[in-house]
Amino acid sequence: MTDLKPSFERVKTNYRRPPVKGPREMKEGTALINLLDCEVSINPEFAEELAAVKGMDIETILEGLNEHEFGHYMEFPRNLSMNIFLSYKAQKKYGENAEDVHGLFIDVIDNCLVYDSGISQNDGLKKLMEASFKKLQENQLSSTAAAMALVYKDKLCIDIDIDLSQFDNKEDIEKAVERINGMTIRPVEDYGLQSSQLIRFGDAIEPLLKHDGKNKQKRNGSNGSPDEGMYIDKEDMEKMSSNEKKAIVDAVKKLSKSLPKRIYDEISEEFLDNKKVNPKKGSGIGRGSTDTGFADAKTIEYYRTVAKEFGIFIRPKKKLAEDKTEIPMHMTGYSPSTPINRARFEHSGGMIIPGITKAIEDIEIPCVAKKDFVPRLLIYKDVSGSMADPRETKDYATIAAAIFALSYRRSGAEVGVSLFDDGSDELVFSRKEDELLSVLCGYKGGGTEIDMERLKKDLELSEKRSYINSMSEEEIKRNPMMRAYLKKNARLSTPPSTESSTDFVIITDGGIGNLSEVLNFLRENPQYRPTIIHTGDFGLDIPGYNGETGVYEGVQVLKANNRKDIVDIAKGSVKRNLLSKYYVGRD
């Protein structure tokens, strides 16, 4: 009979004796840690089956199982509150696939963190995962399990060979693996970051789960996970003891300290049957309903006033001297002083014949001056759960965004604003201050990830809208010769090939899940002047960035160490950008 105790005690000692109980022997299933009472349970028959796959030592498999389960307590999700939060987000997003998405997500984060920590002295976790997938290969491997095997081959260096040619959804598997391998894996209790990574993982793996068929039973390792999963929903609560229900209630209440009120109310209503408080009775800066995406008139006016008091910058208008240009107008007789490239020999048989050979004559006409051009502004503002709700409290990040928007707008530029959490809102371009401030004061409270496809479209749209011709329509109408010449040479439809016409600003407290993708795109498109205002303590995965203001990977990163810094940095950045020399006009 297999003794579960020795391996459990070794792993517990390696983790410096955390308050985890066990091991309890299970007769069915695989293995799990119950975060309600912090007890590890293992099915010895399951461990024996895995050990038999490659003729491994049963103790190695048991160590791997214990390392995995202890990891859920020590590395991820660490506590019941985070697990409940992720269970709720998965349920709302993925419905009948929520349990698989949630379980596979927390397992991949847990396994990667445990492996990177070096806690596994005998490679127990690595060999456990190898045995798990080898056992699955004895039967028909699902596309979900194949994807997870390839992920662990990359992350944990497991010894496994997967032949994707046997799958009819090979491309979906490859896309899922690529997207999962690009996730940000951290143990931090940043609800916004973990939510965005859950969505990133779920969107990648859900097509494979749907392809493999509906699975309404508890997970039993069929997707490559060694444990039972930790998913919790309202139905699970109905089967719990009074002590377990109390633990759920306490965990949900702790979320009130970490989540925006709107999201906390939703989770509380789901698990505790608490009805939402009437949002109109709440306090805040002119806040109406917490379910309203944008702010009311009182909040808008508040941030306009505060931004003006801190100081907005308006670019001085410059009067530029008029210009002249020469355009070809008609033919004249050739003379010895005529440049040879102006001669036309069509009527003189290819030779210069006085009186017959013609030449092009240019006429100098007035041309409007190059217009002093202010680039458009595109703001991406973080509204994830770790950011403050500007409708409920004075938010310096929103003040900084307002300083940017009002400064550019009053300098004559059009401004675009988009909010992002684990998805980006549709871009709002406007010349109306109230409309811009209304969007900037909005709040969502989800994860932290930028929709790359939307970002590319937004910047492309901004560039198209930003081009201003070198003369107005009225000026062109007053000069028909120039109108004909410009039309012929396509000057009206060709944007200038000089500087970018868009300043791109991201305001975030850090923890952007796909920041590497954003940086890669900006590196490939240096025409944008990207600025990141880093307002919080969560990290930015930028090579070389150590929390100091500077230029990294071609991106200007401005670190705000306190609330006042946010405003000072915004004012300084606005002034530098608006005093830069941007001109469009004739080449």
CORLINFEN-V533749 format. One record per residue. N is the residue number from 1. OMEGA is omega in whole degrees, -180 to 180 (999 if undefined). NEAR is the number of other ideal C-beta (glycine too) atoms within 10 Angstrom. Layout:
n:omega:near
N:OMEGA:NEAR
N:OMEGA:NEAR
This chain:
n:omega:near
1:-177:5
2:178:15
3:-177:12
4:-169:23
5:-174:10
6:-179:11
7:178:25
8:-178:22
9:178:14
10:-180:18
11:179:27
12:177:19
13:177:9
14:179:17
15:177:19
16:169:7
17:174:9
18:-178:10
19:179:7
20:-178:21
21:176:14
22:-2:21
23:175:25
24:-179:12
25:176:13
26:177:17
27:-179:7
28:176:10
29:-175:18
30:179:24
31:179:26
32:167:23
33:180:26
34:-178:19
35:176:21
36:179:19
37:177:13
38:179:17
39:178:15
40:177:25
41:-178:20
42:173:28
43:-177:20
44:179:19
45:177:15
46:179:22
47:180:26
48:178:13
49:179:15
50:180:27
51:-178:20
52:-176:13
53:-178:17
54:-179:14
55:-178:7
56:173:19
57:-179:12
58:-180:16
59:178:17
60:179:22
61:180:29
62:176:29
63:178:25
64:179:31
65:180:29
66:178:29
67:178:30
68:-176:27
69:175:28
70:179:23
71:178:28
72:179:26
73:-174:19
74:-173:19
75:-176:24
76:6:27
77:174:24
78:-177:17
79:-177:16
80:-178:20
81:179:24
82:-180:21
83:177:21
84:179:24
85:-179:26
86:175:26
87:-179:27
88:-179:23
89:179:25
90:-180:26
91:-178:20
92:-175:12
93:-168:18
94:173:20
95:-175:11
96:176:12
97:-174:20
98:-176:21
99:179:23
100:180:25
101:-179:26
102:-176:29
103:180:21
104:-180:25
105:-177:24
106:177:28
107:-177:25
108:176:24
109:-180:25
110:-176:28
111:-180:28
112:180:22
113:178:17
114:-179:26
115:-179:21
116:-178:13
117:-179:15
118:-178:8
119:-176:18
120:-175:21
121:-177:11
122:-178:15
123:-178:17
124:-179:26
125:180:27
126:-179:21
127:175:22
128:-179:28
129:177:28
130:-179:24
131:-179:24
132:-177:27
133:176:24
134:179:17
135:179:17
136:-179:21
137:177:17
138:175:8
139:179:8
140:-177:8
141:177:18
142:180:20
143:177:24
144:180:24
145:179:23
146:179:28
147:-179:30
148:178:28
149:179:26
150:176:22
151:-179:26
152:175:24
153:178:18
154:-173:14
155:-175:18
156:180:21
157:-180:12
158:-179:23
159:-178:12
160:176:19
161:-180:8
162:178:19
163:-177:10
164:-179:15
165:180:7
166:-178:11
167:179:19
168:177:9
169:-177:18
170:-178:14
171:178:10
172:178:18
173:-179:22
174:178:14
175:-180:15
176:-180:25
177:-180:22
178:-178:14
179:-180:17
180:179:22
181:179:13
182:-179:13
183:172:22
184:-176:22
185:-180:16
186:179:20
187:-173:18
188:177:15
189:175:15
190:-175:27
191:178:26
192:-180:31
193:-177:25
194:177:28
195:-179:29
196:179:29
197:174:27
198:180:26
199:179:23
200:180:21
201:-177:24
202:179:21
203:179:15
204:-171:22
205:-176:29
206:178:19
207:179:18
208:177:24
209:179:21
210:179:15
211:-177:15
212:179:17
213:-178:7
214:179:9
215:-175:17
216:178:6
217:177:8
218:-178:14
219:-178:21
220:179:15
221:-175:20
222:179:16
223:177:26
224:177:25
225:-176:24
226:-177:24
227:-173:26
228:-177:21
229:-173:21
230:-178:24
231:180:21
232:173:23
233:-175:17
234:179:13
235:178:7
236:-178:13
237:-178:16
238:-179:8
239:-175:8
240:174:14
241:-180:10
242:179:7
243:178:9
244:177:15
245:178:16
246:178:12
247:177:18
248:-180:19
249:-180:14
250:-179:11
251:179:20
252:-180:21
253:178:13
254:179:15
255:-179:19
256:-179:14
257:-173:8
258:-174:17
259:171:22
260:-175:24
261:-177:20
262:-178:19
263:178:21
264:179:21
265:-180:19
266:-180:17
267:179:21
268:179:21
269:-178:12
270:-173:18
271:-175:22
272:-178:15
273:177:9
274:177:13
275:180:9
276:174:14
277:179:12
278:-173:9
279:-179:17
280:179:9
281:-178:6
282:177:14
283:178:7
284:-178:17
285:178:21
286:-177:15
287:175:23
288:-179:17
289:177:13
290:179:22
291:180:10
292:-177:14
293:-175:14
294:-172:19
295:178:27
296:-174:16
297:-178:12
298:179:13
299:179:23
300:-178:22
301:178:15
302:-177:21
303:174:26
304:-179:18
305:-179:11
306:179:18
307:179:26
308:180:12
309:176:10
310:176:18
311:172:14
312:-177:22
313:179:22
314:-178:14
315:178:20
316:178:9
317:-178:9
318:176:10
319:-176:6
320:-178:12
321:177:6
322:-177:8
323:175:13
324:178:8
325:176:14
326:179:11
327:179:16
328:-174:12
329:-179:15
330:180:9
331:175:14
332:-180:12
333:180:12
334:176:22
335:-179:10
336:-179:6
337:-179:6
338:176:17
339:-175:8
340:-179:8
341:176:7
342:-177:15
343:177:15
344:-172:12
345:-175:14
346:-175:9
347:-178:10
348:173:16
349:178:9
350:-180:8
351:176:8
352:179:13
353:-179:12
354:179:10
355:-180:7
356:179:13
357:-179:20
358:177:18
359:179:17
360:178:16
361:176:14
362:175:12
363:179:11
364:179:10
365:179:14
366:178:11
367:-180:19
368:179:20
369:171:16
370:-179:16
371:173:17
372:-168:17
373:175:21
374:-179:23
375:175:24
376:179:23
377:175:27
378:-178:27
379:169:27
380:-176:27
381:179:27
382:176:26
383:179:29
384:-175:30
385:-179:27
386:177:26
387:179:25
388:174:18
389:-175:23
390:178:28
391:-176:26
392:-177:18
393:178:12
394:-173:13
395:-176:24
396:176:20
397:177:25
398:177:31
399:178:22
400:178:31
401:179:30
402:178:30
403:177:25
404:-174:30
405:-178:29
406:-179:22
407:180:26
408:-177:29
409:-178:20
410:172:13
411:175:19
412:-177:14
413:171:22
414:-174:18
415:175:26
416:-178:26
417:173:24
418:176:21
419:178:26
420:166:25
421:172:24
422:174:25
423:-177:15
424:176:18
425:177:20
426:-177:9
427:177:20
428:174:19
429:-177:18
430:170:17
431:179:11
432:-177:11
433:-178:17
434:-179:12
435:180:16
436:-179:28
437:178:28
438:179:21
439:-178:26
440:179:30
441:178:28
442:-178:22
443:-180:27
444:174:22
445:180:22
446:-180:20
447:-176:27
448:180:31
449:-179:28
450:177:24
451:-173:17
452:-180:14
453:179:8
454:179:17
455:180:22
456:180:12
457:-179:12
458:180:21
459:177:22
460:178:12
461:-180:16
462:180:24
463:-179:18
464:-177:10
465:-172:14
466:-173:23
467:177:14
468:-179:16
469:-177:19
470:175:22
471:-179:23
472:179:12
473:180:10
474:180:7
475:179:14
476:-180:17
477:-178:10
478:-177:12
479:-175:16
480:179:9
481:179:11
482:179:19
483:-180:16
484:-179:12
485:-179:16
486:179:19
487:-179:12
488:-177:10
489:174:10
490:-179:8
491:-175:16
492:-175:13
493:-177:9
494:179:11
495:-179:13
496:-178:19
497:-178:7
498:-175:13
499:173:15
500:-180:18
501:-179:23
502:169:23
503:-176:26
504:-176:24
505:173:25
506:176:24
507:-173:25
508:173:26
509:178:22
510:177:23
511:178:28
512:-172:29
513:-176:28
514:-177:21
515:180:22
516:177:15
517:179:15
518:-179:21
519:178:21
520:179:13
521:-178:16
522:176:21
523:180:12
524:-179:7
525:-175:16
526:-180:10
527:177:13
528:178:20
529:-174:19
530:175:24
531:174:23
532:173:26
533:-175:27
534:-170:25
535:-173:26
536:-177:19
537:178:13
538:-171:20
539:171:19
540:-178:21
541:178:16
542:-179:18
543:178:8
544:-177:10
545:-178:18
546:180:9
547:179:13
548:177:10
549:180:16
550:178:14
551:-178:10
552:179:17
553:180:15
554:-179:13
555:176:22
556:179:17
557:-179:21
558:-177:21
559:177:20
560:-178:22
561:176:14
562:-174:9
563:-179:14
564:178:11
565:-178:18
566:-178:27
567:-179:21
568:180:15
569:180:21
570:-179:30
571:-180:19
572:-180:12
573:179:21
574:-178:27
575:180:15
576:-178:13
577:-174:23
578:177:21
579:176:10
580:-177:13
581:176:8
582:176:19
583:168:15
584:-180:19
585:-178:20
586:178:13
587:999:8
